[in-house]
Amino acid sequence: TLDVLERENLGARASELGERFRWKLRQALAPFEIVKEVRGMGLLCGIEFTAPKKMLSRTMYEAFRKVHPAMFGQIIVMRMFREKEILTQICGNNFMVLKAAPPLMATEEQLDRFVAAIREVLEVADGSPSFWTEALSLARRAVNI
């Protein structure tokens, strides 16, 4: 494994590609008030969210947060997987951070696909009642467990 890492220069590649990946994420997600920060190292990236400012969205967000603090992030994860076929997860120690951890061999095209996918999912979260309807459905199931 170490030989492959060195021979294929995967550490330097991850650093360079990761910087471009975060730059593209920042550009694509800048219009969304729910995105607080994009950060990371190498190809490991975190997208930190914050509570929405729009009154209706914020009210719904706060209600779901009372059910479970990970509710918002989990809906993002579910939509990324179900609609975009991209597996991601929220951080265990901060439910408001979505992890993007592509493999070291990811191509720039695959990373661009992720950027487009997360942007599309956040467009729904930012402006569509369907996002909150799905969250309500998930909350109901969580409460009945």
Order of alpha helices (4+ residues) and beta strands (2+ residues): alpha-alpha-beta-beta-alpha-alpha-beta-beta-alpha-alpha
